[in-house]
Amino acid sequence: MASCLVCCIIVTSLFMSLSFASAQQGRAFFVFGDSLVDSGNNDFLATTARADAPPYGIDFPTHRPTGRFSNGLNIPDIISENLGLEPTLPYLSPLLVGERLLVGANFASAGIGILNDTGFQFLNIIHIYKQLKLFAHYQQRLSAHIGKEGAWRHVNQALILITLGGNDFVNNYYLVPYSVRSRQFSLPDYVTYIISEYRLILRRLYDLGGRRVLVTGTGPMGCVPAELALRSRNGECDVELQRAASLFNPQLVEMVKGLNQEIGAHVFIAVNAYEMHMDFVTNPQDFGFVTSKIACCGQGPFNGVGLCTPLSNLCPNRDLYAFWDPFHPSEKANRIIVQQMMTGSDQYMHPMNLSTIMALDSRV
């Protein structure tokens, strides 16, 4: 009897796994945002915000630069891997044609923010409303491939990730002393303003068909090696940038809750990137890192000056470093972040994690 019960459990478990996998087959994945999720769009642009030279990509399967600001895979890649999906191509890639359109697309562009004046110093980047215009253009291309109704349904059933906010602080409000925005707004008022602008962006994404949208807040901006090099003497996180993150992220969660109530469905999922990062920033050894202060690749104090270049200091083992370059997590840190997206409690994912979303959607 006991062995029969075990067999039933195994068969049921296998059936659920197969059902989950088949439910995700053909599901598209779309990505919007900044350098944390850019998979190479900026390689096709005349911009200084690029990751197209070694040692970027040193741990990617090809061991070559891909435009990702990572030693290997970035967050969208690892989400796709976890869900059994093909990785999304950059929208500007000439390879994104035909059947590849069904996989989805990555519209992200390093340097951009919620505001259009964020990242102006990087010249030609794809600001968020341009990303949304490209999304509408993608839908026209998909309609020509599978019909208008099929394209709309494909987008409705897709998973979407949007990552914005960090650059609006480090590459705008705090870019220089007495920046235009810091003279225009006190920090609390600036946070309120950019949250209201983020809301408009999410509403536009909904109007374009998005129905399952992961919305990330900022990480601990004051703790990245770039800010330690610029603002810290003893390796302590910068108080002002941490204050900005502590104001922004809770307001983002409340905004997401309000939007979902207005729509009447759990369309938007708030991703607490701050908490996810702080776990390994505060206790790096618990996650197998030797440091969360020094970047693996860089120069100057904390390897935090400039970006990673062929002439930079380079650590021999990227898995021992929480940060790959002065601003961006290593692939190993990205994997920790995605694991919390997949299975984390409501401390990390509100109102539900990605595994729960996938299980719910597989029943539809």
C-alpha positions as MATLAB code, in Angstrom:
seq = 'MASCLVCCIIVTSLFMSLSFASAQQGRAFFVFGDSLVDSGNNDFLATTARADAPPYGIDFPTHRPTGRFSNGLNIPDIISENLGLEPTLPYLSPLLVGERLLVGANFASAGIGILNDTGFQFLNIIHIYKQLKLFAHYQQRLSAHIGKEGAWRHVNQALILITLGGNDFVNNYYLVPYSVRSRQFSLPDYVTYIISEYRLILRRLYDLGGRRVLVTGTGPMGCVPAELALRSRNGECDVELQRAASLFNPQLVEMVKGLNQEIGAHVFIAVNAYEMHMDFVTNPQDFGFVTSKIACCGQGPFNGVGLCTPLSNLCPNRDLYAFWDPFHPSEKANRIIVQQMMTGSDQYMHPMNLSTIMALDSRV';
ca = [
       0.000    0.000    0.000;
       2.817    2.368    0.976;
       4.734    1.655   -2.251;
       1.551    2.252   -4.255;
       1.100    5.607   -2.522;
       4.702    6.554   -3.305;
       4.127    5.630   -6.974;
       1.003    7.810   -7.075;
       2.903   10.736   -5.572;
       5.741   10.335   -8.079;
       3.346   10.104  -11.041;
       1.343   13.105   -9.823;
       4.509   15.120   -9.255;
       5.803   14.211  -12.716;
       2.467   15.136  -14.296;
       2.474   18.522  -12.524;
       6.056   19.170  -13.667;
       5.187   18.299  -17.256;
       2.031   20.423  -17.097;
       4.045   23.352  -15.751;
       6.657   22.984  -18.485;
       4.087   22.663  -21.265;
       2.169   25.665  -19.908;
       5.308   27.781  -20.210;
       6.202   26.503  -23.681;
       5.545   29.264  -26.158;
       5.195   31.874  -23.427;
       6.903   35.085  -24.474;
       9.161   37.128  -22.202;
       9.658   40.882  -22.601;
      12.239   43.008  -20.810;
      12.358   46.780  -20.305;
      14.737   48.928  -18.330;
      18.383   49.822  -17.799;
      21.844   48.219  -17.701;
      20.855   45.650  -15.077;
      18.729   43.937  -17.736;
      20.149   45.191  -21.076;
      21.188   42.170  -23.167;
      22.958   44.119  -25.891;
      20.742   46.824  -27.398;
      23.340   49.494  -26.673;
      25.859   47.616  -28.822;
      23.797   48.800  -31.807;
      23.816   52.461  -30.688;
      26.320   55.318  -30.734;
      26.559   55.574  -26.962;
      29.234   55.504  -24.272;
      27.086   53.144  -22.150;
      28.367   49.902  -23.645;
      29.658   46.536  -22.461;
      31.110   45.383  -25.763;
      34.761   44.833  -24.813;
      36.518   42.143  -22.758;
      36.475   41.101  -20.007;
      32.669   41.593  -20.131;
      31.237   38.191  -21.029;
      34.262   36.282  -19.743;
      31.971   33.648  -18.174;
      29.270   33.750  -20.858;
      29.029   30.454  -22.801;
      30.898   32.056  -25.718;
      33.411   33.763  -23.348;
      32.936   36.934  -25.391;
      31.283   40.318  -24.690;
      27.554   40.327  -25.461;
      26.500   43.811  -24.398;
      25.425   42.483  -21.000;
      26.887   44.363  -18.037;
      27.939   41.085  -16.475;
      30.721   38.556  -16.436;
      28.160   36.042  -17.735;
      24.383   35.798  -17.632;
      22.189   38.657  -16.458;
      18.853   38.578  -14.615;
      16.612   38.095  -17.710;
      18.829   35.237  -18.930;
      18.538   33.456  -15.586;
      14.764   33.965  -15.408;
      14.462   32.427  -18.884;
      16.714   29.561  -17.796;
      14.579   28.918  -14.689;
      11.362   28.874  -16.719;
      12.735   26.720  -19.520;
      12.423   29.536  -22.061;
      14.835   30.555  -24.783;
      16.792   33.706  -23.859;
      15.312   36.851  -25.379;
      17.272   38.689  -28.050;
      17.865   42.445  -27.964;
      15.135   44.128  -29.979;
      17.735   45.838  -32.180;
      19.389   42.527  -33.082;
      19.038   41.625  -36.781;
      18.492   38.023  -35.637;
      15.101   38.886  -34.116;
      12.974   37.783  -37.065;
      10.429   35.102  -37.955;
       9.854   32.460  -35.309;
      12.277   34.197  -32.929;
       9.660   36.938  -32.475;
       7.520   34.423  -30.573;
      10.186   34.111  -27.850;
       9.765   37.798  -26.944;
      12.295   40.615  -26.966;
      14.563   42.640  -24.720;
      14.083   46.409  -25.142;
      16.336   47.502  -22.251;
      19.050   50.102  -22.710;
      21.888   50.875  -20.314;
      21.834   54.354  -18.793;
      18.111   55.082  -18.961;
      15.745   55.925  -16.137;
      12.153   56.774  -15.391;
      12.803   60.353  -16.549;
      13.873   61.262  -20.071;
      16.640   63.559  -18.820;
      18.265   60.681  -16.909;
      21.376   59.416  -18.684;
      21.682   62.389  -21.042;
      25.471   62.130  -20.716;
      25.409   58.748  -22.460;
      24.094   60.339  -25.661;
      22.125   57.897  -27.824;
      20.214   55.506  -25.540;
      16.681   54.103  -25.731;
      14.650   56.024  -23.151;
      11.728   54.186  -21.623;
       8.964   55.705  -23.753;
      11.008   54.859  -26.849;
      11.237   51.289  -25.510;
       7.450   51.235  -25.253;
       7.149   52.570  -28.827;
       9.423   49.768  -29.978;
       7.170   47.328  -28.098;
       4.191   48.606  -30.095;
       6.266   48.211  -33.269;
       7.174   44.672  -32.209;
       3.457   43.878  -31.916;
       2.899   45.094  -35.468;
       5.685   42.813  -36.665;
       4.234   39.909  -34.685;
       0.751   40.614  -36.096;
       2.137   40.246  -39.590;
       3.493   36.858  -38.512;
       0.580   35.329  -36.543;
      -2.330   37.766  -37.010;
      -3.531   40.673  -34.880;
      -5.625   38.591  -32.462;
      -2.860   36.025  -32.056;
      -0.303   38.739  -31.378;
      -2.496   40.412  -28.747;
      -3.102   37.070  -27.016;
       0.627   36.284  -27.140;
       1.447   39.582  -25.413;
      -1.364   39.144  -22.855;
       0.013   35.761  -21.854;
       3.627   36.923  -21.700;
       5.820   37.546  -18.703;
       7.290   41.054  -18.512;
      10.168   42.428  -16.450;
      10.781   46.157  -16.003;
      13.753   47.546  -14.068;
      13.960   51.308  -13.545;
      14.869   53.874  -10.903;
      18.523   53.542   -9.951;
      19.808   55.810  -12.703;
      17.313   58.507  -11.758;
      19.360   58.901   -8.585;
      22.989   58.073   -9.450;
      22.898   59.459  -12.997;
      20.537   62.360  -12.403;
      19.663   63.675   -8.929;
      23.098   62.881   -7.408;
      25.148   62.985  -10.632;
      26.777   66.284   -9.702;
      26.450   68.535   -6.664;
      23.491   70.880   -7.075;
      22.135   69.062  -10.107;
      19.126   70.558  -11.900;
      16.780   68.013  -10.315;
      18.222   68.460   -6.800;
      17.661   72.208   -7.082;
      14.150   71.607   -8.378;
      13.080   69.025   -5.745;
      13.881   68.032   -2.201;
      14.661   64.297   -2.057;
      11.209   63.287   -0.692;
       9.472   65.384   -3.358;
      11.714   63.951   -6.082;
      10.847   60.412   -5.011;
       7.134   61.250   -5.088;
       7.584   62.743   -8.564;
       9.439   59.808  -10.111;
       7.026   57.311   -8.527;
       4.155   59.172  -10.203;
       6.064   59.042  -13.510;
       6.766   55.316  -13.054;
       3.042   54.799  -12.560;
       2.324   56.375  -15.956;
       4.894   54.064  -17.558;
       3.302   50.976  -15.997;
      -0.152   52.122  -17.039;
       1.096   52.508  -20.609;
       2.588   49.009  -20.448;
      -0.818   47.710  -19.360;
      -2.491   49.530  -22.270;
      -0.030   47.801  -24.595;
      -1.215   44.407  -23.328;
       1.034   43.616  -20.366;
      -0.810   41.415  -17.851;
       2.030   39.817  -15.811;
       4.644   42.442  -15.024;
       7.537   42.145  -12.561;
       8.395   45.670  -11.361;
      11.741   46.089   -9.616;
      12.761   48.864   -7.293;
      16.312   50.067   -6.769;
      19.048   48.089   -5.091;
      21.139   49.518   -2.220;
      22.614   52.279   -4.381;
      24.890   53.617   -1.660;
      26.649   50.257   -1.284;
      27.845   49.613   -4.836;
      31.642   49.859   -5.337;
      31.271   52.955   -7.556;
      29.605   54.914   -4.756;
      32.004   53.558   -2.132;
      34.884   54.854   -4.284;
      33.211   58.230   -4.685;
      31.634   58.799   -1.288;
      33.076   56.422    1.319;
      36.369   56.551    3.218;
      35.991   53.386    5.276;
      33.772   51.195    3.078;
      30.486   52.148    4.725;
      27.468   52.565    2.448;
      26.659   56.152    1.510;
      23.916   57.393    3.839;
      22.234   59.750    1.368;
      21.858   57.232   -1.443;
      20.627   54.621    1.030;
      18.077   57.152    2.248;
      16.922   57.633   -1.340;
      16.463   53.867   -1.757;
      14.604   53.630    1.571;
      12.168   56.318    0.393;
      11.723   55.027   -3.150;
      11.169   51.309   -2.651;
       8.272   51.352   -0.132;
       6.475   53.966   -2.232;
       6.931   51.759   -5.300;
       5.215   48.861   -3.503;
       2.303   51.097   -2.512;
       2.007   52.432   -6.054;
       1.927   48.877   -7.446;
      -0.766   47.914   -4.930;
      -2.853   50.921   -5.947;
      -2.524   50.148   -9.656;
      -3.599   46.545   -9.115;
      -6.618   47.696   -7.113;
      -7.552   50.129   -9.861;
      -7.263   47.425  -12.533;
      -8.879   44.753  -10.365;
      -6.185   42.101  -10.875;
      -2.645   41.228   -9.785;
      -1.063   42.509  -12.988;
       1.991   44.115  -11.379;
       4.326   42.297   -8.990;
       6.653   44.421   -6.848;
      10.191   42.998   -6.703;
      12.089   44.156   -3.613;
      15.537   44.348   -5.200;
      16.807   46.333   -2.219;
      16.260   43.478    0.234;
      17.547   40.903   -2.245;
      20.830   42.797   -2.637;
      21.181   43.711    1.038;
      21.179   40.030    2.006;
      24.539   39.461    0.329;
      25.839   43.022    0.754;
      25.456   42.749    4.536;
      26.536   39.116    4.902;
      28.594   38.219    1.819;
      30.258   35.189    3.436;
      26.846   33.572    3.984;
      26.499   33.407    0.199;
      30.043   32.287   -0.570;
      31.431   35.733   -1.425;
      34.721   37.027   -0.063;
      33.558   40.626   -0.430;
      30.597   42.785   -1.366;
      32.609   46.011   -1.327;
      35.281   45.452   -3.979;
      34.260   44.917   -7.603;
      35.803   41.960   -9.402;
      36.712   44.167  -12.369;
      37.665   47.827  -12.125;
      40.280   50.227  -10.862;
      40.838   52.705   -8.061;
      39.401   52.383   -4.535;
      37.169   49.309   -4.233;
      37.781   48.793   -8.001;
      34.948   51.295   -8.215;
      36.235   53.954  -10.614;
      34.905   53.901  -14.185;
      33.710   50.715  -15.831;
      35.447   47.410  -16.467;
      37.997   47.583  -19.322;
      40.706   45.299  -20.767;
      43.208   47.223  -18.603;
      41.241   46.874  -15.347;
      42.134   44.766  -12.335;
      40.349   41.435  -12.809;
      39.687   38.865  -10.097;
      40.485   35.234  -11.030;
      37.242   33.800   -9.573;
      34.097   35.797  -10.282;
      31.966   33.594   -8.021;
      33.743   35.038   -4.976;
      32.599   38.602   -5.705;
      29.106   40.012   -5.188;
      29.811   42.796   -7.690;
      31.242   42.177  -11.129;
      31.991   45.816  -11.980;
      31.515   49.091  -10.064;
      27.707   49.061  -10.550;
      26.504   45.585  -11.505;
      26.180   42.275   -9.645;
      28.159   39.228  -10.721;
      26.365   36.339  -12.418;
      26.402   34.440   -9.122;
      24.718   37.389   -7.348;
      22.184   37.602  -10.184;
      21.362   33.940   -9.575;
      20.698   34.660   -5.891;
      18.400   37.537   -6.879;
      16.454   35.407   -9.371;
      16.088   32.611   -6.818;
      14.310   35.070   -4.518;
      12.136   36.152   -7.436;
      11.218   32.512   -8.017;
      10.534   31.357   -4.464;
      10.923   34.324   -2.098;
       8.401   35.345    0.558;
       6.386   38.569    0.415;
       9.393   40.261    2.001;
      10.890   40.022   -1.487;
       7.932   39.603   -3.866;
       4.528   41.245   -3.439;
       1.853   39.959   -3.708;
       3.392   36.657   -4.914;
       6.599   35.119   -6.209;
       7.277   33.978   -9.756;
       6.738   30.284   -9.049;
       3.269   31.070   -7.718;
       2.506   33.203  -10.773;
       3.557   30.401  -13.102;
       1.520   27.817  -11.187;
      -1.574   30.044  -11.273;
      -1.196   30.785  -14.963;
      -0.712   27.108  -15.817;
      -4.284   26.458  -14.619;
      -5.802   28.977  -16.999;
];
